[in-house]
């Protein structure tokens, strides 16, 4: 459910205070635990370290991110691959095929000169 329009967007006041009067390219990473803060146009270009429960994930807001929350760009769960043993074997075969193709291309390149 979205926030009431009469209340306006929520952005942590401390976070706005940290970027107030500073330039995005000279400011170091701003660490924050406020994952529920909405990205405002003033935040564009700054580098934020958004805490995901374990460490800080770097987020640099762009124009497309305005209106979204900081936490949306700092995932809290790590995705592990589907598949298991069979998938791993297929990936190894694919990797070996790429390596042999690269070696073959490398051998042909000096021969053409």
SVG drawing of the C-alpha trace seen along z (x, -y; Angstrom):
<svg xmlns="http://www.w3.org/2000/svg" viewBox="-4 -24 56 58">
<polyline fill="none" stroke="black" stroke-width="0.4" points="0.0,0.0 1.4,-3.4 1.8,-6.3 -0.9,-9.0 -0.5,-11.8 -1.2,-14.5 1.8,-13.2 4.2,-13.3 7.2,-11.0 9.2,-9.8 12.9,-10.5 15.0,-10.3 15.8,-13.9 19.3,-12.8 20.0,-11.6 18.9,-14.8 21.0,-16.7 24.1,-14.7 23.7,-15.7 22.7,-19.3 25.0,-21.8 27.5,-19.1 28.5,-18.1 27.9,-14.5 31.3,-13.9 33.3,-15.1 31.3,-13.5 32.5,-10.0 30.0,-7.2 27.1,-8.0 26.3,-5.0 22.6,-4.6 20.4,-2.0 17.2,-3.8 16.1,-1.4 12.6,-2.8 13.7,-6.3 12.4,-7.4 14.9,-8.6 14.4,-12.3 15.8,-14.4 18.4,-15.9 20.0,-12.5 20.9,-11.9 24.6,-11.3 25.5,-10.7 26.9,-7.4 24.9,-5.7 25.9,-2.6 22.6,-0.9 22.8,1.7 21.3,5.0 21.5,6.6 25.1,7.8 27.1,5.3 26.6,2.0 25.7,2.2 26.7,-0.8 23.8,-2.5 24.2,-5.6 20.7,-7.0 19.8,-8.0 16.8,-9.9 14.9,-6.6 15.2,-5.7 13.4,-8.8 10.3,-7.7 11.7,-4.3 13.0,-3.2 16.7,-2.8 16.1,0.7 14.9,1.9 18.5,1.6 20.1,3.4 18.9,7.1 18.9,8.8 18.8,12.4 21.5,14.1 20.3,16.1 21.8,19.5 21.5,21.3 18.9,23.8 20.0,27.1 22.5,28.8 25.0,31.4 23.6,31.7 23.5,28.0 27.1,27.7 28.3,30.3 26.5,28.5 28.2,25.2 31.6,26.9 31.2,28.3 30.1,24.9 33.1,23.2 35.5,25.8 34.0,25.2 34.6,21.4 38.2,22.0 38.9,24.2 37.3,21.8 39.4,18.9 42.6,21.0 41.7,21.8 41.1,18.2 44.4,17.3 46.3,19.8 44.6,18.5 45.3,14.9 49.2,15.1 48.9,17.3 47.0,14.7 49.8,12.1"/>
</svg>
